[in-house]
């Protein structure tokens, strides 16, 4: 019976390491506070608190050679994210920038989950060092701090495959390297490299080094936090086009990006999801550009840029805003609402359902007509020219159904808490999909500051469920998870 018990010692050890890493990353904001003559104590004390708690947890004995099984893996991911958002809100609370726990929790969860929804009403008036930490929370969550740390776990005698599976539970199983630590290193090499390139280009194109760093962090994380109240609308066309390119790149499966860097183009173009991604962005941009042009009668380039920017921003769940799409026609607003449910490619930093799941669903639904006409025929579903196992198809259908159920029940719950219909469905869709702006009173020119505290806490939980793709969190609430055998 004891073989089925959860071993909490490696869980404590791993969380201790994560807290020390988070504390160290907090301290990287101290130079910004110092340069802008701001109080460095909030970040200094917050980092010390993280390191102190991490150090205490590290003292828990952890015998070598103890394997991390699936249950420990899921618990580590859930408890790690809980720890990160709990300690991640300390700079806001210590500084008084966000004085209450529900609001600080919401801002931190929104950052770590790369949602980009905010309770700050005047962003430009906030301390620069703390805004940097706000941007950094998105960069940390973009790839998932678990994926970062599995790259160094072999040095600590800890295996990482179960963590990676829990952190990235999408339907694809592509690996860049057979060893999980090597995979994590390659992912972070691409992630850090693209962030650095974008930051340099933003600086060359006219942003200050501070703003270039912040927007590079949040763009590659597909997060959408900005240092400007007007978000990307505060910048000129060249900056917006640059953000479009890198938002689009951030929405591509990192396996595909790696293959592109290796110039293995045949394997790149085998990706059905990449083709669907390119096709959808092009098709939707054309349709929306025509609609905006007919409605506004403005300059064509402006209509095209605003349409392309918002399509890429919402599809990749980045959430940057260049125009108020809810101010356009009802039909265009409806299209943007649907985009909240798409997501970009699996294996990217984007949130949402992910295109690969939509592909599996629609391809299998189409093939079902063929199976009806030819009931004796074996008609396999193929993605990337390979047969998709039935287990994957079942998982995708279960995920889509559960996602829809959560959206409906969450929207009803928000309506019962006092939100109007449009705001309720907009807040639920954008939180579950980790997008940022929604519709109704949480649209692209609004924020979440006006919501009651209990709704902010509820949406914080929804954002975490969405970031960890539902099953990783909800499995903890099932009796099967806690049984000893």
N, C-alpha and C positions, 0 to 999 in steps of 0.2 A: 504493500500500500504506500510506503514512503517514497517509492520511486516516482510517484505521481505528484509529490509535493513540490511547491514552487520554492526555488532556492533564491532567497532575497539578498544573499551576500554579493554575488556579482552585480545585481541590480544596484545596490548601494554604491559599489565601487565605480560603476560606469557613470551614475548620476553625479558622483563627486567630481569626476574628471570633467564632465560637461559644465558643472557650475564654476569650476576654476577657469575653464576656457571662456565662459560668458563674462566672468569677472575681468579677465585679461582684456577682452574685447571692449568692455566698458571703458577701460583706462585709455584706449586709443582715442577717445573723444576729449581727453583732458587737454592735449595741445590746442584743439580748436577753441575750447573755453579760455585758455590762457591767451591765445592770439587776439581774441575778441574782447579781452579784459572782463571775462565773466567769472562767476564763482565756480571753482573747480571742485568744491567739496561734494556736491551731489554725486558726481561720477566717481570720485575717489572713494567715498564712503560706500557707495553701492557695490563697487568692485571688491572692496575689502570684505563686505558682508558675504558676497558670493564665494570668495576664496576661503573665508573662514568656515562657512557651512560646508563647502566642498572638502576642506581639509578634515573636518570632523567626520564626515561620512567615509573619507578615505581610510580612517583608522579602523573601520569595521573589517575584521579578518576575512580574507578571501583566498582560500586554498587554491593553488595552481591546478590546472587540468580539469576544472569544473566546467562542463559544457553549458552553453546557453541554448536552451531548447526553445521551441516555438512560443510556449507560454511566457517564458522569461523575456523573449524578444518583444512580444507585444506589450508586456508590462513596462519594459524599459522605455519603449517609444512613448507610450502614454504618460508615464510618470516623468520622463525627461521633458516632454513638452509642457507638462504642468509645472515642473520646476522652473523651466526657462521663462514662462510667462509670469510666474509668481515673483521671481527675482528680477526679471526684466523690467518690471514696472517701478522698481525702487528709485531710479533717478527722477522719475516724474513726481513721486511722492516726497522724496527728500528735498527736492527743489521747490515744491509747491507749484510747479508748472501745471500739473493736473492734481489737485489736492485730495480728491476722493478716490477710494479703492475701485468702485464700479467703473468710473471713467478711465482711470489708469489701467485697469485690467483690459478694458475694451481696446484702448489704444495699443497696448502691448500685444494682445492676441491678434489684433488687426495687422500689426507689423510682422510678428513671427509667422503668421499664416499667409503673409503677402496679400492680404485682402485689400488694404489701402483705404478702408473707411476710417474716418477720423472724427474726434470730438473737439478738435481745436478750431476755434472760430477765426482767430487772427494768427496764422502761422508765421508770418513775417515778423511779428513782435516777440517771438519766442527766443530763448537763448540758443545760440548757434551750436554749442557743444551738445546740447540735449537734442536738437533737431538732427544732428549727425547720428547720435545714438538711435533715434527714431528711424532713420534711414538704414542704419546698420542692422536693426532687428529684422528688416525685410531681407537684407542680403544673407543673414544667417539662416533664416527660414527658407529662402529661395531654393536651395539645394537640399536643405535639411541638415541640421547639425550632426545628426546621426551618421550620415554619409561621410561627413568630414572626419568624424572621430574614428570610424572603422578603418581609415587609412593609417592611423597610428596605433590602433589597438594591438596589432601583432607584437609591437614593442613591449606591451604590457601583459602579454600572454593571454589575450582575450580574443576569441573568434568573433567575426562580424557578420556572417551570412544571414543569421536569423534577424539581426537588426535591419539589414538592408531590405530583406523581404517584407518586414513590417512597415518600414518607412516608405517604401515605394511599391505598394501592392497592386500596381496596374496589371492589365491583362497580358502585357508582353514580357518576355523573359530574356531579351537581348542582353548580353554581357560583353563588355569590351575586352575582358581578360578573365581567364578561369578563376583567378584568385580575387576575392571580393575586395581586399585591401588595394590591389592594383587597379581595380575598376574605380574605386573611390578616388584614388590619386589622379587618374585620367579625367574623371568628371570635374574635379576641382581645378585641374590644370586648365581645362577649357573655360570653366566658369570664371576663374580669376583672370585668365588672359583676356577674355572678352570684356570683362569689367574694366580692366586697365586700358584697353584700346579705346573703349567708348569714353572713358574719363578724359583721356588725352585729346580725342577728337572734339569733345564738347568744349574743352578749354581752348583749342585752336579755333573753333567756330565762334568763340566770343564769350563763353560763360566764365565767371571767376573760378579759380581752382576749387574753392569751397563748394560752389553750386555744381561744378562739373563732377566732383567726387560723389556728392549726394545723389545726383540724378543717374550717375553710372551704377551706383549700388542698387537703386530701386528699379531701374529699367531692366537690368539683367536678372533681377529677382522676380520680374513681372509683378512688382508690388504697387507702384504708383504713388508712393508718398513723394511730395514735392516740397521745396522750401518756399514756394510762392503760393499765395492765396488763389491765384487764377490757374494754378497747375501749368500744363504745357501751353495754355493759351497766352501766357505771359511772354513767350519766346517767339522769335521770328520763324519764317518758313524753313530756313536752313537747319536750325536746331530741331524743328518738328520732323523734317524728313529724316534726319539722323536718328532720332528716337524711333521713328517708324521702322527703319532698317534693323535696329538692334532689338526692338520689341519682337519683331518677326523672327529674328534669329533665336531669341530666348524661348520662343514657342516651338522650336524644332526639337525633336528627340535628340538627346545628346549623343546617342550612339551614331546617329546619322551625321551630326556635326563632326564627330571623330573620324568617321569614314571619309567625309569631305576633306578634312585636313590631310588625310592619307591619300587623297585623290583616287579613291576606289569608287569611281562614279557609277560603275555598273551596279554595285551593291546599293548605292545611294538611291538610284532611280528604281530599284525594286520595291521601295517603300510605298505601299498604297496610301498610307496615312499622310506622307509628305505630299503626294499628288493631290489628295483631297484637300489638304491644307492650302496649297497654292491655288487650286481651283476655286475653293470657297472664298478666299480673300479677294481674288480677281473678280469673281461673279458678283459678290455682295458689294464691292466697291463700285462697280459699273452701275448696278441697280440703284444704289443709294445716291451716287453722284448725279444721275439723271433726275431722281426725285428731288434732291436739294436744289439742283439748277432750275428745275421747273417752278419750284416753290419760291426761291429767293430772287431769281433773276440776277444773281450777282456774278462776279468774275468766275470763269470756269475753273481756273487753277485753285481758287479758294474752296470752291465746292468739292473739287477732286481731293484736295489735301485734307479737308475736314472729314470727308467720307472715309478715305483710306485710313486716316489716323484713328478714327473712332472704331472702325471695323477691326483693325489690328489690335488696338488697345483692349477692346472688350473680348475678342476671341482669345487673346493670350492671357486674359484676366489681369492685365497690368493696371488698368483703371485710370491712366492719365487722361486728362480732358483738354481738348482743343476747342470744343464748341458744345453748346447745350443741345444735345440731340433730342431732348424731350420738348424743346421748343419748335421742332420741325413738325411735320404732319403726323397724324395718329398712326398711319400705316408705317411710316419710318420708325416711330417710337416702338411699335410692335416688333419690327425686325430687330431693333437693338435689344428689346426684352428677350427675344429668342436667343440672341447671341450670349446672354448670361448663362445659358445652359449648354453651350458648345464646348468651350475649352479648346486648347490647341493640341499638340501631340503628347502622347504618353512618353515619359522619360524626359520631359522638359521641366522647367520651373513653373509652368502655368498651373492653374487650378482647374476647377470645373470637371465635367464628365469625361472629357478627352475624346478626340475625334476617332480614335481606334475603336472605342466602344460603339459609337454611332455607326461606324463602318460595319462592324460585326453584326449589329442589329439589322441594318437595312439590307445588307447582302444576304443574310440568312432569311429575312422576310421575303425578299425577292425569290430566292431559291425555293421557298416553301410553295410557291405557285407551281413551279416545275415538279415538285414532289407530289403535289395534288394530281397533276395531269398524268404523271408517270409514277404511280405508287410503288412499283417494284424496283425502280431505278435507285442506285446509290449516288446521291448528289452531294458531294462534300463541299464544305465552305472553305474557300482558300483566301488567305491574306498574305501578301508578299509571295505569292506562288506556292505557298505551303498550306497544307491542310490544317485547319484549326481544330484542335481536340474538342470533343463534346463537353468536357469539363470546363473549358474556357468559355464556351458559348453559354453554358448554364450560369457561370459566374457573372458574365456580362449582363444577361437578362435579369438575374437577381439584383445586381447592382443598380441597373436602370429602374427597376420596379421599386426598390428601397429608396432610391434617390427621389423618385416621384412622390412616394408616400411621405417621406420626411418633408418635402417641399409643401405638400398640401396640408398636412397636420401642423407644420410650423407656421404656415400662413394663417390658418384658422386660429392658432394660439395667439399670434400677434394681433389679429383682429379682436379677439376676446380681451386682449390687454388694452384695447382702445385705439389701435391704428385703423385708418381708413383702408379700404380694399386695395387701392393701387399702392399705397405705401407698404402695406403688409406683405403683398406678394413681391414687391420690389426689394424690400429689406431681406426677406427670406431667400430669394433667388441670389442676390448679390453676396450674402453671407455664406450660404452653403456652397456657392461656386467660387468663393474667394476672389471676387471681381473688384469691388469697391463701390463705384456709383451704381445706382439702380434706377427706379422710376418712382413716381409719386413725390413725396416730400423728402426722399433720400436720393434724389437725382444728382446729375453731375454738377449742378451749381449749389447744391445743398450739402449739409453734413449731418452727422448723427448726434450732435451735441444736445439737441432739444429733446431727445428720447428720454423717458424715465429710466432710472437706474436699473430697475428689474428687467427691463427690455434689453438694456446694454449687456447685462450679465447673460441673459438668454441667448442673445446673438453671439456673444463671445464663445459660448459652448458650441453653437452651430458652426462657427468659423473653424473651430478645432476639429469637429467631426468632418467637415468638408475637406480640410487640409490633409487629414490622414485617411481620406477616401472611405469614410463611413465604417467599414468592417473592422478596422484596427481599433476603433474606439468602442463601437457597439458590442463587439465580441466580449468585452470585459463585463457587460451587463447580463451575460447569459450564464445559466447554472452549469453548462457544460465546461466552461472555462475553469471553474473553480473546483470541479470534482477531482478527487485524488487519484482516480484510475480511469 
